């Protein structure tokens, strides 16, 4: 299996090489050269995330150096649950929630970050040079990547986050590491952080002195493992109801959405895919107008989704360059901050559910646009509400329980550096690291 750049001007690479490259030399993102075909019966007997992962991901690692270690990699990465839990629904529909926040940092990013770390640690075991992993984060990605790579030998992590635009709890998770993890508060938006990461991969002066890779969803090694929980949940639903499961996904940089679309493309029993966006409406507006108009991001309560120029649209547009064809793959709606607040209050009062602001976006899309249409639907719960107590607790009037793993992180001392939003500053910071 080879992986090629969305821009078509870079040589196809193996799985391992694409992971380590991160971003293609032509600035594009890697996608599979071919798409394996599955049906539900291929997963008979696979009852855990790790078992599903081994079957689902094996074709992408054919003839790759990591192929013999895939079983150990997925066992290490997928050692926590992603439960699918039923919810009350409208009379003509079923509704469930896929909880993706039971990992070490209480967010869905743990799945991809831990898989990527398990792969990199095995690849680095035969190389002495230090790899510097760059990650731009609007909240959850940086914490998950830092946790997954903390104290791994021959690897450094550089986390870039927008100063003042992540929740206080998220910022503590981004900055509580030290050792081989450096965290920078960037004077700008998430889009500025993402722009810096992409620019670093094209900076010849920096690349002459540092070996770089990425752990954002621009990295293939983040998207492929995120397909696993969509495969697992859709199979669980299929085995019970013999019908496809439709998903409503809180969306920002479109990595999680792309993973779901890819999973359906492989033949898993997934029906409709609906994206829930906050006030950053680039994707919903594109699907309405047919004009791709990236814009500066807007700060919202659902801060991890504050993305005005989502990178993974490039992957989707490569597969479906005609917007009419892309409209057949997914729908997208936007939600305001006031609607997020109202949904958090309502669903706690009437359903006993405590949502994080991002999951509340998906719940609001369900109530506004889906509930009366029928079908089998699943809300994707991307983060624990305990990561956003400053927002959630005043709305519901009670304290949000904190998972043990998250509480342990919040007790750690923090280390943070400041960085202006320009490539010269990032180059200087990386050149003065110990790598």
C-alpha positions as CSV (number, residue, x, y, z in Angstrom):
1,X,0.0,0.0,0.0
2,X,1.2,3.5,-0.9
3,X,0.0,6.9,0.1
4,X,0.1,9.9,-2.2
5,X,-0.2,13.7,-1.8
6,X,-3.5,15.4,-2.3
7,X,-1.6,17.9,-4.5
8,X,0.0,15.2,-6.7
9,X,3.5,16.6,-6.9
10,X,5.3,14.3,-4.4
11,X,6.3,10.7,-4.7
12,X,4.0,8.1,-3.1
13,X,5.3,6.8,0.2
14,X,4.8,3.7,2.4
15,X,2.7,3.9,5.6
16,X,5.7,4.4,7.8
17,X,7.3,7.0,5.6
18,X,4.0,8.9,5.3
19,X,3.7,9.0,9.1
20,X,7.2,10.3,9.6
21,X,6.9,12.8,6.8
22,X,3.6,14.2,8.2
23,X,3.0,16.8,5.5
24,X,4.0,16.0,1.9
25,X,6.9,18.0,0.4
26,X,4.4,19.7,-2.0
27,X,2.3,20.9,0.9
28,X,-0.4,18.3,0.4
29,X,-1.9,15.7,2.7
30,X,-1.4,12.0,2.3
31,X,-4.3,9.7,1.3
32,X,-4.4,6.0,0.4
33,X,-3.6,5.1,-3.2
34,X,-6.2,2.4,-3.1
35,X,-9.2,1.7,-0.8
36,X,-9.7,-1.8,0.6
37,X,-13.2,-3.2,0.6
38,X,-14.9,-4.7,3.7
39,X,-18.3,-6.0,4.7
40,X,-19.6,-6.5,8.2
41,X,-18.9,-10.3,8.1
42,X,-15.2,-9.6,7.8
43,X,-15.3,-8.6,11.4
44,X,-17.1,-11.6,12.8
45,X,-15.6,-12.5,16.2
46,X,-14.0,-9.1,16.6
47,X,-15.4,-7.8,19.8
48,X,-12.9,-5.1,21.0
49,X,-11.5,-1.9,19.5
50,X,-8.1,-3.6,19.2
51,X,-9.5,-6.6,17.3
52,X,-11.5,-4.4,14.9
53,X,-8.4,-2.2,14.5
54,X,-6.2,-5.1,13.5
55,X,-8.6,-6.2,10.8
56,X,-9.4,-2.7,9.5
57,X,-5.9,-1.3,9.4
58,X,-4.0,-4.4,8.2
59,X,-4.5,-3.6,4.4
60,X,-2.9,-0.1,4.9
61,X,0.2,-1.7,6.3
62,X,0.8,-4.4,3.7
63,X,4.6,-4.7,3.1
64,X,5.3,-2.0,5.6
65,X,8.0,-2.4,8.3
66,X,5.3,-1.9,11.0
67,X,3.0,-4.6,9.6
68,X,4.4,-7.4,11.9
69,X,3.8,-5.2,14.9
70,X,0.3,-4.1,14.2
71,X,-1.3,-6.4,16.7
72,X,1.0,-5.0,19.5
73,X,0.5,-1.4,18.3
74,X,-3.3,-1.5,18.4
75,X,-3.3,-3.4,21.7
76,X,-1.2,-0.6,23.2
77,X,-3.2,2.2,21.6
78,X,-6.8,1.0,22.1
79,X,-6.7,-0.1,25.7
80,X,-9.7,1.9,26.8
81,X,-13.4,1.9,25.8
82,X,-15.5,3.8,23.4
83,X,-19.0,2.8,24.6
84,X,-22.1,3.2,22.5
85,X,-25.0,4.2,24.8
86,X,-28.7,4.5,24.0
87,X,-30.5,7.8,24.6
88,X,-34.2,8.8,24.6
89,X,-35.3,9.7,21.1
90,X,-38.2,10.9,19.0
91,X,-40.9,8.3,18.4
92,X,-39.8,7.4,14.9
93,X,-36.0,7.4,15.5
94,X,-33.4,5.7,17.7
95,X,-30.6,7.8,19.2
96,X,-27.3,6.8,20.9
97,X,-24.2,8.5,21.9
98,X,-20.7,7.3,21.1
99,X,-18.5,8.3,24.1
100,X,-14.9,9.0,22.9
101,X,-13.7,10.6,26.1
102,X,-12.6,7.7,28.3
103,X,-8.9,7.9,27.3
104,X,-6.0,9.5,29.4
105,X,-6.8,13.1,28.4
106,X,-10.6,12.7,28.2
107,X,-11.0,13.5,24.5
108,X,-11.3,11.6,21.2
109,X,-7.8,12.8,20.2
110,X,-6.4,10.1,22.5
111,X,-7.1,7.4,20.0
112,X,-5.1,8.8,17.2
113,X,-2.3,10.2,19.4
114,X,-1.7,6.9,21.2
115,X,-1.7,5.0,17.9
116,X,0.8,7.5,16.4
117,X,3.0,7.3,19.5
118,X,3.0,3.5,19.4
119,X,4.1,3.6,15.7
120,X,6.7,6.3,16.1
121,X,8.3,4.7,19.2
122,X,8.9,1.5,17.2
123,X,10.2,3.3,14.2
124,X,12.6,5.4,16.3
125,X,14.0,2.4,18.1
126,X,16.3,1.8,15.1
127,X,17.3,5.4,14.6
128,X,19.4,7.6,16.8
129,X,18.3,11.0,15.6
130,X,15.7,13.0,17.4
131,X,12.3,13.6,15.8
132,X,10.5,16.8,16.6
133,X,6.7,16.5,16.4
134,X,4.9,19.7,15.8
135,X,1.3,20.0,16.8
136,X,-1.1,22.9,16.5
137,X,-4.1,22.7,18.8
138,X,-7.3,24.4,19.5
139,X,-7.6,22.6,22.8
140,X,-7.7,18.8,22.9
141,X,-5.1,17.6,20.3
142,X,-2.1,19.1,22.1
143,X,-2.9,17.5,25.4
144,X,-3.5,14.1,23.8
145,X,-0.3,14.2,21.8
146,X,1.8,15.4,24.8
147,X,0.4,12.6,27.0
148,X,1.0,10.0,24.3
149,X,4.6,11.0,23.6
150,X,5.7,12.2,27.0
151,X,9.2,10.8,27.8
152,X,9.3,8.7,24.7
153,X,13.0,8.4,23.7
154,X,14.4,10.1,20.6
155,X,11.2,12.2,20.3
156,X,10.5,15.9,21.1
157,X,7.0,17.4,21.0
158,X,6.3,21.1,20.3
159,X,2.7,22.2,21.1
160,X,1.4,25.5,19.7
161,X,-1.9,26.8,21.1
162,X,-3.6,30.2,20.7
163,X,-3.1,32.3,23.9
164,X,-6.4,32.9,25.7
165,X,-8.5,30.9,23.2
166,X,-8.6,27.5,25.0
167,X,-10.3,26.7,28.2
168,X,-8.3,27.0,31.5
169,X,-8.6,23.3,32.0
170,X,-7.4,22.6,28.5
171,X,-4.4,24.9,28.9
172,X,-3.3,23.1,32.0
173,X,-3.4,19.9,30.0
174,X,-1.3,21.5,27.3
175,X,1.4,22.8,29.6
176,X,1.8,20.3,32.4
177,X,4.5,18.1,30.9
178,X,8.0,19.4,30.6
179,X,10.8,16.9,29.8
180,X,10.6,16.3,26.0
181,X,7.4,18.4,25.6
182,X,7.5,22.2,25.0
183,X,4.3,24.2,25.0
184,X,4.0,27.6,23.3
185,X,1.2,30.1,23.8
186,X,1.0,31.7,20.3
187,X,-0.1,35.3,20.0
188,X,-2.8,34.5,17.4
189,X,-5.6,32.1,16.5
190,X,-5.6,28.4,15.9
191,X,-5.4,29.1,12.2
192,X,-2.1,30.9,12.9
193,X,-0.8,27.9,14.8
194,X,-1.8,25.6,12.0
195,X,-0.2,27.9,9.4
196,X,3.1,27.9,11.4
197,X,3.1,24.1,11.5
198,X,2.6,23.8,7.8
199,X,5.2,26.5,7.1
200,X,7.7,24.6,9.2
201,X,7.6,21.6,6.8
202,X,8.5,23.8,3.9
203,X,11.3,25.8,5.7
204,X,14.6,24.7,4.2
205,X,16.7,26.3,6.9
206,X,14.8,24.5,9.7
207,X,14.7,21.2,7.9
208,X,18.5,21.3,7.4
209,X,18.8,21.1,11.2
210,X,15.7,19.4,12.5
211,X,13.8,16.3,11.5
212,X,10.1,17.1,11.7
213,X,6.8,15.3,11.7
214,X,3.2,16.3,12.7
215,X,0.6,14.9,15.0
216,X,-2.2,17.0,13.8
217,X,-4.9,15.4,11.7
218,X,-2.9,16.4,8.7
219,X,-0.9,13.3,9.7
220,X,-2.2,10.1,8.2
221,X,-1.4,8.3,11.4
222,X,-4.1,10.3,13.2
223,X,-6.9,9.7,10.7
224,X,-6.6,5.9,10.1
225,X,-6.9,4.9,13.8
226,X,-9.9,7.3,14.2
227,X,-11.7,5.1,11.7
228,X,-11.7,2.3,14.3
229,X,-14.3,3.6,16.6
230,X,-16.6,4.4,13.7
231,X,-16.2,0.8,12.5
232,X,-16.7,-0.6,16.0
233,X,-19.8,1.3,16.8
234,X,-21.4,0.8,13.3
235,X,-20.7,-2.9,13.6
236,X,-22.2,-3.0,17.1
237,X,-25.4,-1.4,15.8
238,X,-25.5,-3.6,12.7
239,X,-25.2,-6.8,14.8
240,X,-28.2,-5.6,16.9
241,X,-30.5,-4.0,14.3
242,X,-29.2,-5.1,10.9
243,X,-29.3,-1.5,9.8
244,X,-26.7,1.2,9.1
245,X,-25.9,3.8,11.8
246,X,-26.0,7.5,11.0
247,X,-23.6,9.9,12.8
248,X,-23.7,13.5,13.9
249,X,-20.1,14.7,14.4
250,X,-18.9,17.9,16.1
251,X,-16.5,19.3,13.5
252,X,-13.6,21.8,13.3
253,X,-10.5,20.8,11.3
254,X,-12.5,17.9,9.8
255,X,-10.2,15.1,10.8
256,X,-12.8,13.2,12.7
257,X,-15.3,13.8,9.9
258,X,-12.9,12.6,7.3
259,X,-12.2,9.4,9.3
260,X,-16.0,8.6,9.4
261,X,-16.3,9.3,5.6
262,X,-13.3,7.0,5.0
263,X,-14.8,4.3,7.1
264,X,-18.0,4.3,5.2
265,X,-16.0,4.3,1.9
266,X,-14.3,1.0,3.1
267,X,-17.8,-0.6,3.3
268,X,-18.7,-0.4,7.0
269,X,-22.4,-0.1,7.7
270,X,-22.5,3.7,8.1
271,X,-25.5,5.7,6.7
272,X,-25.7,9.4,6.7
273,X,-22.9,11.7,8.1
274,X,-23.9,15.1,9.4
275,X,-21.4,17.6,10.7
276,X,-22.2,20.1,13.5
277,X,-20.2,23.3,13.4
278,X,-20.1,26.3,15.7
279,X,-20.1,29.9,14.5
280,X,-17.2,29.0,12.2
281,X,-19.4,28.2,9.2
282,X,-16.8,27.7,6.4
283,X,-17.9,24.2,5.7
284,X,-21.7,24.7,6.0
285,X,-21.4,27.8,3.8
286,X,-19.4,25.8,1.2
287,X,-22.0,23.1,0.9
288,X,-24.7,25.7,0.4
289,X,-22.9,28.0,-2.0
290,X,-20.3,25.7,-3.7
291,X,-17.7,28.4,-3.0
292,X,-14.7,27.5,-0.8
293,X,-14.0,30.6,1.3
294,X,-11.7,30.0,4.3
295,X,-11.8,32.9,6.8
296,X,-10.3,33.9,10.1
297,X,-11.6,31.8,13.0
298,X,-14.2,33.1,15.5
299,X,-13.8,32.3,19.2
300,X,-16.8,30.3,20.6
301,X,-17.7,28.2,23.6
302,X,-16.8,25.1,21.5
303,X,-13.2,26.3,21.3
304,X,-11.7,23.1,19.9
305,X,-13.8,23.6,16.8
306,X,-12.8,27.2,16.2
307,X,-11.3,26.6,12.8
308,X,-11.9,28.9,9.8
309,X,-9.7,27.0,7.3
310,X,-10.0,23.3,8.0
311,X,-7.1,21.3,6.6
312,X,-8.9,18.1,6.0
313,X,-11.2,19.6,3.5
314,X,-8.3,19.2,1.1
315,X,-8.6,15.4,1.6
316,X,-12.3,15.4,1.0
317,X,-12.1,17.6,-2.1
318,X,-9.4,15.4,-3.6
319,X,-11.9,12.4,-3.4
320,X,-14.9,14.5,-4.4
321,X,-13.7,17.6,-6.3
322,X,-17.3,18.4,-7.4
323,X,-19.2,20.0,-4.6
324,X,-22.4,18.2,-5.7
325,X,-20.7,14.9,-5.2
326,X,-19.4,16.0,-1.8
327,X,-23.0,17.0,-0.8
328,X,-23.9,13.4,-1.4
329,X,-21.3,12.4,1.2
330,X,-22.3,14.7,4.1
331,X,-24.4,17.5,5.3
332,X,-23.3,20.3,7.7
333,X,-25.1,22.7,10.0
334,X,-23.9,25.5,12.3
335,X,-24.9,26.3,15.9
336,X,-24.6,29.5,17.9
337,X,-23.1,29.9,21.4
338,X,-26.6,30.7,22.8
339,X,-27.9,27.5,21.3
340,X,-25.0,25.6,22.9
341,X,-25.9,27.0,26.3
342,X,-29.5,26.2,25.9
343,X,-28.9,22.7,24.8
344,X,-26.5,22.0,27.8
345,X,-29.2,23.3,30.2
346,X,-32.1,21.5,28.6
347,X,-30.4,18.1,28.2
348,X,-29.2,18.1,31.8
349,X,-32.6,19.1,33.1
350,X,-34.7,16.7,31.0
351,X,-32.3,13.9,30.1
352,X,-29.8,14.0,32.9
353,X,-27.0,14.3,30.3
354,X,-24.0,16.5,30.9
355,X,-22.5,17.6,27.5
356,X,-19.3,19.3,26.8
357,X,-19.9,22.4,24.5
358,X,-18.7,20.4,21.4
359,X,-21.0,17.4,22.0
360,X,-23.8,20.0,22.7
361,X,-23.3,21.2,19.1
362,X,-24.1,17.7,17.9
363,X,-27.1,17.4,20.2
364,X,-28.5,20.7,19.0
365,X,-28.1,19.7,15.4
366,X,-30.1,16.5,16.2
367,X,-32.9,18.4,17.8
368,X,-33.0,21.2,15.1
369,X,-32.6,19.2,11.9
370,X,-32.8,15.4,12.5
371,X,-35.1,14.3,15.3
372,X,-38.3,14.4,13.2
373,X,-36.9,12.7,10.2
374,X,-36.5,9.2,11.7
375,X,-33.7,6.7,11.4
376,X,-30.9,5.4,13.6
377,X,-28.7,8.2,14.8
378,X,-25.6,8.6,16.9
379,X,-24.2,11.7,18.6
380,X,-20.4,11.7,18.7
381,X,-19.3,12.8,22.2
382,X,-15.8,14.1,21.6
383,X,-14.7,15.4,25.0
384,X,-15.6,15.1,28.7
385,X,-17.6,18.0,30.1
386,X,-15.0,18.0,33.0
387,X,-12.6,19.7,30.6
388,X,-15.0,22.7,30.4
389,X,-16.2,23.3,34.0
390,X,-16.1,27.1,33.6
391,X,-18.7,26.8,30.9
392,X,-20.8,23.8,31.9
393,X,-21.1,24.1,35.7
394,X,-22.8,27.6,35.8
395,X,-25.3,26.3,33.2
396,X,-26.4,23.1,35.0
397,X,-25.8,24.3,38.6
398,X,-23.8,21.3,39.8
399,X,-20.2,20.3,39.8
400,X,-19.1,18.1,36.9
401,X,-17.4,14.9,38.0
402,X,-13.7,14.8,37.0
403,X,-12.2,11.5,35.6
404,X,-9.3,10.2,37.7
405,X,-6.8,10.5,34.8
406,X,-7.8,14.1,34.1
407,X,-7.6,15.0,37.8
408,X,-4.0,13.7,38.0
409,X,-3.0,15.8,35.0
410,X,-4.5,19.0,36.5
411,X,-2.4,18.5,39.6
412,X,0.9,18.7,37.7
413,X,3.0,21.9,37.5
414,X,2.8,23.9,34.3
415,X,5.5,25.0,31.8
416,X,4.6,27.5,29.0
417,X,6.6,29.8,26.7
418,X,5.3,32.7,24.5
419,X,5.7,32.8,20.8
420,X,4.7,35.4,18.2
421,X,2.8,34.1,15.2
422,X,5.6,34.2,12.6
423,X,7.8,31.5,11.1
424,X,11.1,33.2,12.2
425,X,10.0,33.0,15.9
426,X,9.1,29.3,15.5
427,X,12.3,28.5,13.7
428,X,14.4,30.2,16.4
429,X,12.5,28.3,19.1
430,X,13.0,24.9,17.4
431,X,16.7,25.6,16.6
432,X,17.4,26.3,20.3
433,X,15.9,23.0,21.4
434,X,18.1,20.2,22.5
435,X,17.2,17.9,19.5
